[in-house]
Amino acid sequence: MNRSLSFSLFRLLIIGGASLSAQVVTAEVISPNVGAMPVVEQRLVIAGPATEVEIAPVFGDKDWALTARWDDNNHNSLNMQKTMAAAGMKGTFYLNKSSGNTGREFARKLSEDGSSVGGHTENHNFLTHLSANRIFREIYFNRITREADTDRSINTFAFPFGRYKEEGAPMAFERITQAWLRSGYHHNVYVNFILKNPYMPSGFGSTGNQIYAGDRKIEPEKFHAQMNRIMDAPEEYKAKAPAISLGVHTWQPAAELVKFEALLLEYTQREDFWVCNQSELASYLLQVVQTKITPSSERSNEYELIRPTAAFAGDPIPLTLRLSGPKPDQVLLDGQPLEVAATADSMQWLVNLPYPAGKKGPSLVDWTSNGPGFAKVKRAEKFPDLDFKLSLNAAAGWDLSLENKGADVVTDLQIAVRLPLVYENGVSNHYVKTLPADDSLQLNIPAGSMSEDFSLRDGRLFAAAQIDFTYQGEEARIYAVYEGEVDPTPTASIRDLSLVAGPFSSDEIQADMLLPLSQLGAELTTLNDSPLGQWRAADPQWSQDFVRDRFITFSPDAAWKSAAAAHKRQPSQVLVAVEFLLENPAPLTIDSERSVALALVDGQVMPLQGGKTATLSAGLHRLLLCIDTEKKMSFSRGEPQRLTLSVNGQPLTDLKSPSN
């Protein structure tokens, strides 16, 4: 049997019953790009004398959470993980793409002995350089695949190079924030991304205070100085987060790791520290902010407790309550007695509130693929009887098909359809109570409002539905992932229409050899016999991945890469050629990320004053720029360089590619 249902964004639908399960409700919408937060509802009883109830800001009511953060797919992370385990330390390893010898087994080993895995993008690019669709894919698909590797939720993220905003990329900060929110994260290692971000929903997101252990050489004196600075000003730092995080790269040789283990032992044994990984930390801090404890209007000493589900929070870490007053006779949660622990204060008690049995988050995670962006279809191998598929329909809305071919019912399907940035409402939440055996269901999700910003359509449209459910007695998760075709619409941008040559040594480029090439209509002839002397357009794949106001030096050609490697961190220059049409006479403004060593227009050297040329006549012109790499351009990876052309403060939109 097949059933089809239509949803509007953020509507909650119950199938197979008139009301929600007593244990699953949905909180208010935090933001259209976060969605409704699924929560679990529990009944708390504190029997005995009157008691004041508070949520402890740190698990166990410790003074600080102590954790660690390590970035990248570095095999030495395995040695760091062993070092931490030997010292009783936990941490989180922020990983890139799952592949080869840094794939599933690598991630699972790093998740042992209390540590966990976090997101760090697929390819470790500068996110500020990427198109909106690529940003979303880099952040979200990384979470999906690494969750499938470890069979654990991932709730925490670290930006490659620490880059989430850039002066020359004004749209990047908002786009990166929205992509991060839509991907389901709520913890980030960068304090200012959480606390000084105008695009972050109020009260959403947690972080920690970073301490640098020494990426290659452990320096105890500097380490202690950083720790003491925090410990000596607790209120200042706790205002940011009650957490101290050690990090950030695992480049230390064996002898340095021995030193680090001794250093860790000074802190892991402290009574005032909760040693945790950052997944636990993120889950706990989310519960602190989002948990509601409401006294019952009908029964004294009874409370309604509502907190984020463990599946959303990312870890089933219990929530610590601080009880002030005489010792309670008994504390019950959903009818189960809990241990009440004494503290140094004879009138204060601690109790930890666990999640309900069967509501502790997924223990199996897999994903499926669909859409022309995938070379082949992937099914969820861990769930051979379940076929979940997300697809784009003709109305730019989405269809999610859920098929259960097995003999067991699927229950409590919490669904979050996470959409790319061209959709103004980023997350659509739905609930399905049961999917019977040998049955199927299709959910139809309308497109809703879509942005008119055409650049948000660049690249491949990427989306995924996160489906949490219970099957064969296990909590589980499947991501139904969709990736579309590359957008074929041509754009009048530097990215797509400029031609690039180089890099060249400074003495290879002379004005007199470039003047003829800058003539309108002249053939762009090769500059030398090397692959570097060939004029080239951006590879179509790179072109779609990056923002429009950047030219791309990189070529995937092996011969070019080999020749360009000699110019790494050396004085060098690259050439960029493009043509443009002026409707009226005006000066051209050139804004380049790197210094312009030479500008030529229509066969003439063009001096620049504050980035401006002299007034140019109306009509078509050819611009040829010689740009200094400043020893900073990368020739081993796609790292585009910002270049914008404008007239009277308005970007030029009538660009053409020179003939070559």
N, C-alpha and C positions, 0 to 999 in steps of 0.2 A: 504494500500500500504506500502511496506517495501523497504527502500533504504539502500544500504551499500556503505560506502566511506572509503578510506584508507588514513591515515595521516602519515607523517613523523614528528618527534618531532620538535616543535616550528614553524610548518607551520601554517599559518592562512588561513582558507578557508571561503569563502562567499557562502552561499546557498540562492538562491532566488533573487539574484541581482548581478550586475556587480561590485559594489563597496560597501565599508562600509557605514553604516549610517553616516550622517554628524556629529552625536554627539558621535560616538564611533570609536576610532582608537586604535592601539596597539603600545606601546612604544618599544624601543629597548630591547633586552634581557639583563637583568642585570647580570644574572648568570644562568647556566643550572640547578641550584638547587633552583632558585627563579622563573625563567621563564620570559616571557614577561609581563610587567605591563600594564593592560588595563587602558586607559586614556579617559577623556572626553575633547572634543574640544569646546571652546566657543569664542564668538566674543565680544571684549571689545572696547568701544568708550569713549574717554575722550575729550569732546568738549571744546573748548576755548583756552586760552593761552598755550604756551609750558609748559609741566610738566615733572618733573623727577619722574619715577615710581620705587618703591622698594617694596619688600615683607617684611612685618613686621615679625620679628622672633617669636613673641608671638601674639596670637589673641588679637585684640583690641589695638595693639602696647603697651601692658603693659610691665613693666620691667621683671616680672616673671610670670610663670604659677605656681599656688599652687594647689596641688592635694594630694591624700592619697592612700595608698596601704595596704591592709589587706589580710593575707594569711589563707587558710585552711577552711574546712567545720565546722566552729565553730558557734554554735547557738547564742553565744553572739555577733556575727557580726550583728544580727538584732538590738540589742541595740546600737551598734556603728553607724549603719546606721541612726537610729533615732536621736542620739546625733549630728551627722554631719549635718543632715537636719535642726535641730533646730538652728544650728549656721551658716547656709548658706554655709556649706562646702560640697564638692563632693569628691568622691573617687571611687576606683575600688576594688572589692573583688575577690581575686584569689582563685578559687574553684577547688576541686578535683572531683571525680566521682559523677555523678548525681544518687542518690539512696535514698530510704527511706525518712526520714524527712529532708534530705538536698538535695532533688531533685528539681523538677521544681518550686514548689511554693516558696521554700527557695530562689532560684536564682532570681525569679521574684521580690520578696519583696526587695532583696538587690539592684535591679536595679531601684528602685523608687527614686523620688526626686533628679534626676540628677546623681545618681551613676550608676555604671556599673559592669559587671562581666568580669574577665580575666581567662586565663588558668593557671593551676597549676599541671598538670598531672592527670591521672586517680587514681593512688594508692599511691602517695606520697612516692615512692621508691627513693633510691639513683640512679639517672640515670646513674652514672658512673659504676654501677654494672651490668647493663642490657645489653642483646644482642641487636644488631642493630635493628632488627624488633620490639622488645619490646619497645625500646626507641621511635621509630617512632609512634607506636600505643599509648603509654602513652601520648605523646604530642599532636598528631593530633586528636585522637578520643575524647579526653577531650574537645578540641575546638568544634568539631562537636556536641556533645551531649549538651554542655552548650549553644551553639548558638540556638539549637532547643528548649531548655528550655525557653530562654528569647526572641526569635525572633529578636535577634540583632546580628550584626557582632562582632566577638571577634578578636582583633588585638594585644593584649598585654599579656605577659607571665611572670611568676615568677618561678624560679627553686625551687623544694623542697630542704630544707636545704641549699639553695644557692649553691648547688653543680653542677657544669657543667664541671669541670675538676678535675683530681686527679693524684698525682705524680705516683702512682703505676698502673695507667690505661692510658698508653700513647695514645691509640686510642680513648679514650672516648671524648675528647674535640672536635675533628673534627666530630665524628659521631653525637654527641649531637647538634652541630651547624648545620650540614646538615639536621638533622631531624627537627629542629626548623624552618629552612628556608623553607623546603618543606611543612611544615604544614601551611604556609600562614601568619605567624606572622611577624611583623616588629618593634615591640617595646618590650623592656625587662627592668625589674626593676634593673638589675645588670649592673652597669656602665662599668665595665671592660669586661664583655661579649660582649658588643657592641664596645667599643673603643680600647680594647687591645686583639683583637681576630684575629689571622692571617687567619682564615677561613671565616671571614665575608666579603661579597662583599663591595668594596669601596663605601662609601657614603650611605650605606644601613643600616637601623636600628637606632632607637632613644632610649633615656633613660632619667633618671632624677637623681637629687641629693637627696639621701636618708637622712632623719632625723628620729631618733628613739624617738617616743613619750613616750615610757615606756610600755612594753607589759602587765605588771600587775599594776604597780604603776606609775602614772603620776608625773613627777618631773619637775615643771616649770623652775627652775633655769638651769637645764641641757638642757632643750628644748630651752630656750632662747639663751643659749651659742652656741648651734648648729646653730640656725637661724642666730645669729649675725656673726658667722664665715663665713657663706655664703654671707650675705649682706655686710660684710666689705671687701670682695674680689670678687666682682661680675665678673670681667673679667676671673679670674681663674676658677670659677665654671660654668660660661656661656659657656666657651670653651668645657665643657663636655655636658651641656644641660641647656637651660634657664628655668629649671623647678625644683621646690622643692617638694619633696614627703614625706609625713608623714607616719609613719607605726611602726610595721609591723604585730603584732598579736593582736587579740581582746580578751585578757584574763583579762581585767580590770573589777573589781566589780563595782556596781552601783555608789558608792560614788566617785570612780576615774573617771568615765565617766562624772559626774557633773563637776569635776575639768577640765576635758579635754574640755568640751563645753565652759567654760569660757576662756580657753586658745585659742581655735579656734577663738573666737569672736575678739581677739586682731588682727587677721590677715585677716579674711574674709572680713572685712570692708575696707581694705586698697585700695586706688585708684590705686596703682601700681601693684596689683596682679590680674591675671585672675584666678578665681577659676574654676577648671574643673575636670572631671574624667579622668582617664588615657587612655580611649578609644578616647576621644576628643583630648587629648594631642598628642597621637600617630598619629591620622589622620592629625592634624594640622602640626606637625613637618615633616611628610612625604610630605605633600603638599609644605612646604617651600623648601625642597631639590629638589623635583621632578617636580615642576611647571616650565613651560617655557612660558615667555611672549615675543612675537616677534612682533615688529612694522610691519605694513602692508607696502609692497612695492608699493602699488597702491593708498592707501588712507591715508592722514595725520590724526593723532589723533586716528587711529584705530590699534588695536592689536589682534593678535591671541593668545589665552590663552589655553594651554594644561596642564592638571593636572591629577593625578590619579583619577580614578572613586571613588565615595563614597563607593561602594561595596568593592573595594580593600583596600582603606584607612581605612575603618571600621567605619566611622562616617561622617555625612554630615556637619561638622563644616565649616562655611564660611572661606575664606582666606582673611586676611586683607592686603590691599595695603596702603602704605604711599606715598602720592603725595606731592611733593615739588614744590612750585611756587605759582602764583596767583590762587585763587579758580577757579576750572573748572566751565564752564557754566553748564555742565551736564555730568554725567557718566552713560553709558548704558551698560548692559550686556545682550547679545542676544536680544537687542531691548528694554529691560526693564530698566526704570530709577532706579538708586540706590541713597540712602541717602549719602551725603558727609558731614562728621562730622568735625567740627573745633577742633583744638588742642591749647595748650598753645602758640605754635609758630604760629604767624599770617600768615606765609608762608608755613604751613604744614597742610595737610588734610588727613583724613582717610576714606576709603570706604571698606565695606565688600562684598566679591564676593560669593554669594550663588551658590550651585549646581543647575543645571536645574531641573525644576519640572519633576517628574518621573525618576530622576536619583540620588536619595538620598540613595540608598542601600536597602537591603531587609527588609521588615516588617514582613515576614513570613519565617521561616526556619524549615526544616524537614530533615529526612534522611531515606534511605532504606538500607537493608542489603542483602548480597549475599555471597555465598561461604561456604565450609564445616566447617569453624571456628565458624559459628553462629548456635546455636541449632535450631533456627527457623527463617524463613524469616520475615523481617519487611518491611512494605510498608509505604509510606509517608501519614499518616492519614490526614494531613492538605490539601493534594492534591489527593483526591481519584481517579481522572481521569488521573493522571500522573503516569507512571510506568517507572522509570529510574533504570538501573541495570548495574553495572560494573562486568566483569568476566575476568578471566585469560584464555587465549586460549592455544592450544597445542604448539604454537611456543614461549611461554613465553611472548607474547605480550598481549594486552588488547582489549577487546570489550566493548564498551559502547552503550547500547541500550536505545533509548529514544522513549517512546510510549505515545501518546496523545489520550486517549479514549474519551475525552470530545468533546463538541460542540464549544469550543473557541480556537482560534489559540494561540500558545505560540510563543513569539517573543524575539529577542535579547538574545540568549542563549550564554553567556560567560562561557566557560568550561575550568577548570584547572584540569587536571588529575595529581594527586600527588602520586608519586611512592616511594617505599621503597629504602633503600640505596644500595641494590645490583644493581640497575639500575643507571648508571652513569649520565644520564640526569634525573633530579628529577621531573621536572614539564613540562607537555606538554599542551600548550594553544591552544584553538580552538574557533571559532565563528560560530554560526549557526543563520542565520537571522530569519527564521521562521520554526516552526514545526506545520503544519496545523492540523485542527481538524480531528479526526479519522485517524491519520496517524502515522507512526513510522519511525525511522531512526536508523541505526547502524553505529557507528564510529569504525574503526579498527586502533589501535595504535600499531605499531611495537615495539618490545622489545628494539631496539637500543643496544648500547654497555652495557655489563653487567660485573661487577667486577668479577675477578677470586678469590677474597678472599672468601673462603668457609664459614667463620664465619658470613658473612653478610646474609647467608641463614638460620641461626639458628632460631628456633621458627616458628611461623605462619607468612606467608607472608601477609602483611597488606597494603592496598592501598585504595584511595577514590578519586572520581571525584567530584569537587565542581562545581555545575551548577547554575549560576545566570541567571534569566530570568524574563520576564514580562508576567503575566497571569491574565486574568479577571481584568485588570486595576491596578494590584498590582505588585510591585517588590518583587521577592521571591528568595529563594535558596533551592535547594535540594542537599544533599550529597549522592552519590551512593557509598556505602562502601563495600569493599570485604575483607574477611579474610579466609586464606587457612588452610590446614591441618598442623599439626606439622611436621616439617621436620624429616623423619624417619631415615636419614643417621646417623649411629653411628660415634662418634668422639673419638679420643684418647686424652682425656683431663681429668684433675683433676676433673672438674665439673661432668663428666659422669661416671668416673670409680673408683673414690675414695669411700671408705666406712668410715662412721663417727660414733662415739659413744660419749655419754656425753650430757651435761656437768657433770663434777664430782668435788667434793670438792678436794682441793689439797692433803689432807691426804688419799684420797681413791685410788690414783694412785701411785703404786710402780714399780720400774724398774724390780724387780724380777718377778712380775706377768705379765709383758708385754713381757719379753724376749721370752717365748715360742710362743706367738702369732705372733712374728715378724719372726719366722722361715718360710722359703719358703715351702709351701705345708701344713703348719699347719692350722687347722680349727680355724676360728675366733670365739671363744666361747663367750657367753654373760659374762659380767663382774659383774653384780649383778641382782637382781630380779626386779629392777625398769625398766620402759621403757627406761630410760637413758642408761642402760647397754647393750641395743641391738645395734648391728651394722646395719647400714641402708645406702642404696644408696639414692641419691637425688630423690625426687618425680619427675616423668617425666615432670610435668608442670613447677615446679621450675627449673628443669634442662634446659629446653628450654628458659626460660626467662632470664637467667643470662649468663654472659660472661664465656668463657671456663676455664680461669686460676684461678678459685675460687672454694673452697669447700663450701658446704651448711650445716650449722648446723641445720637449722630449719626443723621440721617435722610437717605436718598438723594433725598428730594424736593427739586427744584431751588429752589422758592420758600423752603423752610425753610433750605437752605444759604445762599441769598442774604441772608436776614434774620439768620441766626446769625453771618455774617461780621463784622457790626458789633461783636460782642462779643469778638472775638479780642483776647486780652491786655488786656481791660478788666475792671474789677470787675463781677462778674455772679454769678447764682445759677441753679441748676436745681432742679426739684421732682421727687421720686420718691415714688410711692404703691404700696403693696402691703398685702395682708391676710395675717394669720397666725393660727393656731389654737394656743392653749395648753391642754394637758391638765390642768395644775395651776397654781395661782397662783404667779407668779414674776416677778422683774424681767427686762426684755429688755435684752440687751447689743447695742449698735450699734457696729460697727467700720467706719469709713468712711475711704477713701483721702484724701478732702478734708474740710475742717472742716464740721461740722453746725451751720448757723446757727440752725436752728429745728427742733424735733421736736414733732409733734402726734399724739396717739393718741385716737381716738374722740371728737373734738370738744374736746379739752383740750390746752393747751400742756404739754409734758412736759419738765421740766428734766432734764438729764443729769449724772450724777456719775460721772466716769471712764467715760463711754460708756454708763452704765446708767440705765434708767428706775426709777421707783418700782415696787413690786410691782403687777403687773397681775392681774386676776381670770382664772380659767379661762374658756375660750371663744374666740370669734372676735373679732379686733380689726383696725382699719384704722390703718396707720402712714403718715403723710405727712411727708417730710423736705424741708427747704430746705437745699441744700448749696452752700457757697461754692466757686466754681470756682478761687479763688486765682489768677486770671489765667492758669491753666495748662492748662485743658481745651482740646482741639482740637475745632473744629466743622467742619473741612474734611475729616475722615477718621474712620473708625471707630476710636475710641480709648476703650475702655470704662473705667469707674471702679470700683474695688473697693468692695463694700458687703456685709458679712456680718452676719447676725442670729443670735444664739445665746441659749440659756437654760441656766444652770448649766454653762457650758462646752461645751455640745453644740450644733452647728448646728441651726437650725430646718429641719425638712423638710416641715412642713405649711404651705405657702404657697399663696395664692390671688391671682388677678388681680382688682383692684377693678372694679366695674361702671362703665361710662362711657357 
